[in-house]
Amino acid sequence: HRAITDADVVVPIGCLRGIGTLGYSGSHSGLFPTFSDEETQRRFASANWVDSRRESRRRIKESNEAAWLAGNPFTVQIIPGGGEQWLGVLSGEAEIVANEGETRFDEAWSFSAPALAEIVIVGICGGPSEQTWVNLSRALAAAERLVEPDGRIILCTSLEESPGAAIGELLDSATHEEADRKIHRLKARDSFVAAQLLHTRQPA
């Protein structure tokens, strides 16, 4: 964005998440691709995000490079907590903030279950701004790790946001293969969300 490249000082403020979190492209994601062009934003939302952890790291690398080229070494990052709380705020040199923040995030949010469950109930807390398809897809990605094969996932949400183009293709497809092909071909803002929905539908 022209205003960013022309500014003397830019201080990005973002919500820090763990590496591999669906839809997260690193501590600079609040800057890039958020303020890049439409084509770049759609590319970052591709369905490949669900297929490969390597794809997530590639996006982070590109986001970091864009911030470096824009001359933004400084950042402020909020570490999210449960129940609409925050665990902390870190500020300073971007790489140091990212490393420290990701460590704290993993300590707070990593989990393991002693056994898989036949039924997994997942909720999305927060007001309307948190009731999004992106958060829905993240909740499903977490639930997948807990459910038995052919088990059930019950998702509690107050989502009112209309489905995007990729989710529409998912609903209109007759088979898993057809849906997968359409979603990966389509460059839409909700492509990775639709891909996660399709991915979750296989085991549960």
MIKEVO-415644 format. One record per residue (C-alpha): residue in three letters; x negated, y, z; residue number from 1. Coordinates in pm, whole numbers, plus 32768, in hexadecimal, padded with zeros to 4 digits. Each point is the difference from the previous one (the first is absolute). Layout:
<sites>
residu: ALA | px: X | py: Y | pz: Z | num: NUM
...
</sites>
This chain:
<sites>
residu: HIS | px: 8000 | py: 8000 | pz: 8000 | num: 1
residu: ARG | px: 7F79 | py: 8156 | pz: 7F9D | num: 2
residu: ALA | px: 8040 | py: 809A | pz: 8157 | num: 3
residu: ILE | px: 7F27 | py: 7EF6 | pz: 80A1 | num: 4
residu: THR | px: 7EDE | py: 8020 | pz: 7F0F | num: 5
residu: ASP | px: 8008 | py: 817E | pz: 801D | num: 6
residu: ALA | px: 8012 | py: 800A | pz: 817D | num: 7
residu: ASP | px: 7ECD | py: 805D | pz: 80CC | num: 8
residu: VAL | px: 8057 | py: 7F02 | pz: 8110 | num: 9
residu: VAL | px: 80F0 | py: 7EDA | pz: 7FF7 | num: 10
residu: VAL | px: 804B | py: 7F35 | pz: 8139 | num: 11
residu: PRO | px: 80CD | py: 7EC9 | pz: 7FA9 | num: 12
residu: ILE | px: 80DE | py: 7F7E | pz: 811A | num: 13
residu: GLY | px: 806D | py: 7E98 | pz: 7FDA | num: 14
residu: CYS | px: 8089 | py: 7EC9 | pz: 80A7 | num: 15
residu: LEU | px: 7EEC | py: 7F00 | pz: 801E | num: 16
residu: ARG | px: 804D | py: 7E8F | pz: 7FCC | num: 17
residu: GLY | px: 7F40 | py: 7EBB | pz: 7FE6 | num: 18
residu: ILE | px: 7F45 | py: 7F8E | pz: 7ECA | num: 19
residu: GLY | px: 80EB | py: 7F29 | pz: 7F33 | num: 20
residu: THR | px: 813C | py: 80AC | pz: 807B | num: 21
residu: LEU | px: 80F7 | py: 8000 | pz: 7EE2 | num: 22
residu: GLY | px: 800B | py: 8153 | pz: 7F51 | num: 23
residu: TYR | px: 7ED5 | py: 808C | pz: 80BC | num: 24
residu: SER | px: 7ED2 | py: 807D | pz: 7F3E | num: 25
residu: GLY | px: 7F21 | py: 806D | pz: 811E | num: 26
residu: SER | px: 7FD5 | py: 8130 | pz: 80DB | num: 27
residu: HIS | px: 7FFD | py: 80E5 | pz: 7ECF | num: 28
residu: SER | px: 814D | py: 7F82 | pz: 7F79 | num: 29
residu: GLY | px: 80AD | py: 8136 | pz: 8087 | num: 30
residu: LEU | px: 7F2D | py: 80C1 | pz: 7F07 | num: 31
residu: PHE | px: 7FE0 | py: 7F06 | pz: 7EE4 | num: 32
residu: PRO | px: 80D6 | py: 7F82 | pz: 7F5C | num: 33
residu: THR | px: 8104 | py: 80D5 | pz: 80BA | num: 34
residu: PHE | px: 7F99 | py: 813F | pz: 7F49 | num: 35
residu: SER | px: 7F99 | py: 7F5E | pz: 7EB9 | num: 36
residu: ASP | px: 80D0 | py: 7FE8 | pz: 7EC3 | num: 37
residu: GLU | px: 8132 | py: 7F25 | pz: 7FCC | num: 38
residu: GLU | px: 7F45 | py: 7EFD | pz: 7F30 | num: 39
residu: THR | px: 7EFC | py: 7FCA | pz: 8112 | num: 40
residu: GLN | px: 8109 | py: 7FE3 | pz: 810F | num: 41
residu: ARG | px: 80B9 | py: 7EF8 | pz: 7F37 | num: 42
residu: ARG | px: 7EBC | py: 7F42 | pz: 7FC0 | num: 43
residu: PHE | px: 7FB5 | py: 7FFA | pz: 8173 | num: 44
residu: ALA | px: 815B | py: 7F6E | pz: 8040 | num: 45
residu: SER | px: 7FCF | py: 7ED9 | pz: 7F14 | num: 46
residu: ALA | px: 806C | py: 7EA2 | pz: 805D | num: 47
residu: ASN | px: 7E95 | py: 7F88 | pz: 8004 | num: 48
residu: TRP | px: 7FE9 | py: 8087 | pz: 8163 | num: 49
residu: VAL | px: 80BC | py: 7ED0 | pz: 8082 | num: 50
residu: ASP | px: 7F2F | py: 7F08 | pz: 7F38 | num: 51
residu: SER | px: 7EA2 | py: 8058 | pz: 8070 | num: 52
residu: ARG | px: 7F4C | py: 8090 | pz: 812E | num: 53
residu: ARG | px: 7EEF | py: 8061 | pz: 7F0C | num: 54
residu: GLU | px: 80F9 | py: 80E7 | pz: 7F55 | num: 55
residu: SER | px: 8039 | py: 80B4 | pz: 814A | num: 56
residu: ARG | px: 7E8B | py: 8038 | pz: 802E | num: 57
residu: ARG | px: 7FE3 | py: 807F | pz: 7E9A | num: 58
residu: ARG | px: 810C | py: 8103 | pz: 8043 | num: 59
residu: ILE | px: 7F53 | py: 806E | pz: 8140 | num: 60
residu: LYS | px: 7EB8 | py: 8028 | pz: 7F47 | num: 61
residu: GLU | px: 80A6 | py: 80D6 | pz: 7EF3 | num: 62
residu: SER | px: 80B1 | py: 80D6 | pz: 8106 | num: 63
residu: ASN | px: 7EB9 | py: 8038 | pz: 80BC | num: 64
residu: GLU | px: 7F4F | py: 8061 | pz: 7EC0 | num: 65
residu: ALA | px: 8110 | py: 80FB | pz: 7FA4 | num: 66
residu: ALA | px: 7FE6 | py: 80A3 | pz: 8157 | num: 67
residu: TRP | px: 7E84 | py: 8012 | pz: 7FE1 | num: 68
residu: LEU | px: 801A | py: 80A2 | pz: 7EA6 | num: 69
residu: ALA | px: 80F7 | py: 80FB | pz: 808E | num: 70
residu: GLY | px: 7F04 | py: 8057 | pz: 8111 | num: 71
residu: ASN | px: 80CD | py: 7F86 | pz: 8129 | num: 72
residu: PRO | px: 7F1A | py: 7F5C | pz: 8100 | num: 73
residu: PHE | px: 80DE | py: 805C | pz: 812A | num: 74
residu: THR | px: 8149 | py: 7F61 | pz: 8065 | num: 75
residu: VAL | px: 8100 | py: 7FE2 | pz: 8118 | num: 76
residu: GLN | px: 80A4 | py: 7EAD | pz: 802D | num: 77
residu: ILE | px: 811C | py: 7F90 | pz: 80E3 | num: 78
residu: ILE | px: 7FFD | py: 7E98 | pz: 807E | num: 79
residu: PRO | px: 8169 | py: 7F86 | pz: 8015 | num: 80
residu: GLY | px: 808C | py: 7F4C | pz: 812E | num: 81
residu: GLY | px: 813F | py: 7F3F | pz: 803C | num: 82
residu: GLY | px: 8151 | py: 809E | pz: 8048 | num: 83
residu: GLU | px: 7FBC | py: 813E | pz: 7F3C | num: 84
residu: GLN | px: 7ED2 | py: 804D | pz: 80DA | num: 85
residu: TRP | px: 7E9A | py: 804A | pz: 7F9B | num: 86
residu: LEU | px: 7ECC | py: 7F60 | pz: 8094 | num: 87
residu: GLY | px: 7F0B | py: 8116 | pz: 7FB7 | num: 88
residu: VAL | px: 7F83 | py: 810F | pz: 7F16 | num: 89
residu: LEU | px: 7EA5 | py: 7FF5 | pz: 7F6A | num: 90
residu: SER | px: 7F53 | py: 811B | pz: 7F49 | num: 91
residu: GLY | px: 7EAC | py: 8030 | pz: 7F65 | num: 92
residu: GLU | px: 7F2D | py: 7F73 | pz: 7EE8 | num: 93
residu: ALA | px: 80E5 | py: 7F29 | pz: 7F2B | num: 94
residu: GLU | px: 7F38 | py: 7EBC | pz: 7FFB | num: 95
residu: ILE | px: 7FC8 | py: 7FFF | pz: 8179 | num: 96
residu: VAL | px: 816F | py: 804C | pz: 8042 | num: 97
residu: ALA | px: 806B | py: 7EE7 | pz: 7F15 | num: 98
residu: ASN | px: 7F1C | py: 7EFD | pz: 809F | num: 99
residu: GLU | px: 805F | py: 8059 | pz: 8165 | num: 100
residu: GLY | px: 8170 | py: 8024 | pz: 7FAD | num: 101
residu: GLU | px: 801A | py: 7EB5 | pz: 7F49 | num: 102
residu: THR | px: 7F5D | py: 7F52 | pz: 8129 | num: 103
residu: ARG | px: 80FD | py: 809A | pz: 80F1 | num: 104
residu: PHE | px: 811F | py: 7FB3 | pz: 7F14 | num: 105
residu: ASP | px: 7F9C | py: 7E92 | pz: 7FE7 | num: 106
residu: GLU | px: 7FDE | py: 7FE4 | pz: 817A | num: 107
residu: ALA | px: 8160 | py: 8088 | pz: 802D | num: 108
residu: TRP | px: 80B4 | py: 7F56 | pz: 7EE0 | num: 109
residu: SER | px: 7F52 | py: 7EB4 | pz: 7FBA | num: 110
residu: PHE | px: 80BF | py: 7ED0 | pz: 8077 | num: 111
residu: SER | px: 8008 | py: 7E87 | pz: 7FEB | num: 112
residu: ALA | px: 8120 | py: 7F15 | pz: 804D | num: 113
residu: PRO | px: 7FD4 | py: 7EB3 | pz: 80B5 | num: 114
residu: ALA | px: 80F6 | py: 7F60 | pz: 7F0C | num: 115
residu: LEU | px: 80D7 | py: 8057 | pz: 7ED5 | num: 116
residu: ALA | px: 8173 | py: 803F | pz: 8037 | num: 117
residu: GLU | px: 8130 | py: 7F88 | pz: 7F42 | num: 118
residu: ILE | px: 80A2 | py: 8158 | pz: 8022 | num: 119
residu: VAL | px: 7F40 | py: 8149 | pz: 8016 | num: 120
residu: ILE | px: 80B8 | py: 8141 | pz: 805B | num: 121
residu: VAL | px: 7F52 | py: 8143 | pz: 7F98 | num: 122
residu: GLY | px: 806C | py: 8166 | pz: 8044 | num: 123
residu: ILE | px: 7F96 | py: 8150 | pz: 7F77 | num: 124
residu: CYS | px: 8010 | py: 8108 | pz: 8111 | num: 125
residu: GLY | px: 8011 | py: 8176 | pz: 7FCF | num: 126
residu: GLY | px: 80E4 | py: 80FA | pz: 7F5A | num: 127
residu: PRO | px: 805D | py: 8029 | pz: 7E92 | num: 128
residu: SER | px: 7E9C | py: 805E | pz: 7F9A | num: 129
residu: GLU | px: 7F87 | py: 7EA8 | pz: 8073 | num: 130
residu: GLN | px: 811E | py: 7F3C | pz: 7F5E | num: 131
residu: THR | px: 7F59 | py: 7FD5 | pz: 7EAE | num: 132
residu: TRP | px: 7FC9 | py: 7EEA | pz: 7F04 | num: 133
residu: VAL | px: 7E89 | py: 801A | pz: 803D | num: 134
residu: ASN | px: 802B | py: 7FBD | pz: 8174 | num: 135
residu: LEU | px: 80F3 | py: 7EEB | pz: 7FAE | num: 136
residu: SER | px: 7EF8 | py: 7F58 | pz: 7F28 | num: 137
residu: ARG | px: 7EFC | py: 8025 | pz: 8115 | num: 138
residu: ALA | px: 80EF | py: 7F5F | pz: 80F8 | num: 139
residu: LEU | px: 8036 | py: 7EDC | pz: 7F14 | num: 140
residu: ALA | px: 7E89 | py: 7FD6 | pz: 7FCF | num: 141
residu: ALA | px: 7FDA | py: 7FE2 | pz: 817B | num: 142
residu: ALA | px: 8128 | py: 7F13 | pz: 8021 | num: 143
residu: GLU | px: 7F73 | py: 7F1A | pz: 7EF4 | num: 144
residu: ARG | px: 7EE1 | py: 7FAB | pz: 80E9 | num: 145
residu: LEU | px: 80F2 | py: 7F84 | pz: 810B | num: 146
residu: VAL | px: 810C | py: 7F3D | pz: 7F47 | num: 147
residu: GLU | px: 8007 | py: 7E8B | pz: 7FB4 | num: 148
residu: PRO | px: 8016 | py: 7F8F | pz: 7E94 | num: 149
residu: ASP | px: 816C | py: 801F | pz: 7F93 | num: 150
residu: GLY | px: 804B | py: 80BE | pz: 8141 | num: 151
residu: ARG | px: 80CD | py: 813D | pz: 801C | num: 152
residu: ILE | px: 7F9F | py: 816C | pz: 8032 | num: 153
residu: ILE | px: 8105 | py: 80ED | pz: 808D | num: 154
residu: LEU | px: 7FA8 | py: 816C | pz: 7FC6 | num: 155
residu: CYS | px: 80AF | py: 810E | pz: 80CE | num: 156
residu: THR | px: 7FF1 | py: 8158 | pz: 7F62 | num: 157
residu: SER | px: 80CA | py: 813C | pz: 7FC8 | num: 158
residu: LEU | px: 7F7D | py: 8023 | pz: 7E9D | num: 159
residu: GLU | px: 80D8 | py: 80E2 | pz: 7F28 | num: 160
residu: GLU | px: 7F02 | py: 804F | pz: 7EF0 | num: 161
residu: SER | px: 806F | py: 7F85 | pz: 7EA9 | num: 162
residu: PRO | px: 7F33 | py: 7EEA | pz: 7F5C | num: 163
residu: GLY | px: 7F00 | py: 806D | pz: 7EFD | num: 164
residu: ALA | px: 7FC7 | py: 7F85 | pz: 7E9D | num: 165
residu: ALA | px: 7F28 | py: 7ED4 | pz: 805F | num: 166
residu: ILE | px: 80F7 | py: 7F81 | pz: 8104 | num: 167
residu: GLY | px: 810C | py: 8026 | pz: 7EF7 | num: 168
residu: GLU | px: 7F39 | py: 7F1C | pz: 7F1A | num: 169
residu: LEU | px: 7FE0 | py: 7F07 | pz: 811D | num: 170
residu: LEU | px: 8178 | py: 7FF9 | pz: 8035 | num: 171
residu: ASP | px: 8048 | py: 7FDC | pz: 7E8B | num: 172
residu: SER | px: 7F0D | py: 7EE0 | pz: 7FC2 | num: 173
residu: ALA | px: 8086 | py: 7E9F | pz: 7FEC | num: 174
residu: THR | px: 7EC0 | py: 7F4C | pz: 806A | num: 175
residu: HIS | px: 7ECF | py: 803B | pz: 80DA | num: 176
residu: GLU | px: 7F1E | py: 7FF7 | pz: 7ECF | num: 177
residu: GLU | px: 80CF | py: 80FF | pz: 7F43 | num: 178
residu: ALA | px: 8007 | py: 80EC | pz: 8129 | num: 179
residu: ASP | px: 7E89 | py: 7FDD | pz: 8038 | num: 180
residu: ARG | px: 7FB8 | py: 804E | pz: 7E93 | num: 181
residu: LYS | px: 80E2 | py: 8133 | pz: 7FFC | num: 182
residu: ILE | px: 7F7F | py: 808F | pz: 8148 | num: 183
residu: HIS | px: 7E92 | py: 7FDD | pz: 7F9C | num: 184
residu: ARG | px: 8042 | py: 80A1 | pz: 7EAF | num: 185
residu: LEU | px: 80C6 | py: 8124 | pz: 808E | num: 186
residu: LYS | px: 7F46 | py: 812E | pz: 8088 | num: 187
residu: ALA | px: 80F0 | py: 8082 | pz: 8107 | num: 188
residu: ARG | px: 7FD7 | py: 8099 | pz: 8159 | num: 189
residu: ASP | px: 80A1 | py: 7ECF | pz: 809F | num: 190
residu: SER | px: 7F4B | py: 7EF1 | pz: 7F38 | num: 191
residu: PHE | px: 7F38 | py: 7F7D | pz: 8129 | num: 192
residu: VAL | px: 813B | py: 8009 | pz: 80D8 | num: 193
residu: ALA | px: 80BC | py: 7F28 | pz: 7F05 | num: 194
residu: ALA | px: 7ED2 | py: 7F19 | pz: 7FE6 | num: 195
residu: GLN | px: 8001 | py: 7FCE | pz: 817B | num: 196
residu: LEU | px: 8176 | py: 7FB6 | pz: 7FFE | num: 197
residu: LEU | px: 7FC7 | py: 7EFE | pz: 7EF0 | num: 198
residu: HIS | px: 7ED5 | py: 7F6E | pz: 80B8 | num: 199
residu: THR | px: 80C3 | py: 7FDD | pz: 8146 | num: 200
residu: ARG | px: 8122 | py: 7F58 | pz: 7F50 | num: 201
residu: GLN | px: 7F28 | py: 7ED2 | pz: 7FAE | num: 202
residu: PRO | px: 7FAD | py: 7F82 | pz: 815F | num: 203
residu: ALA | px: 8133 | py: 8085 | pz: 80B6 | num: 204
</sites>
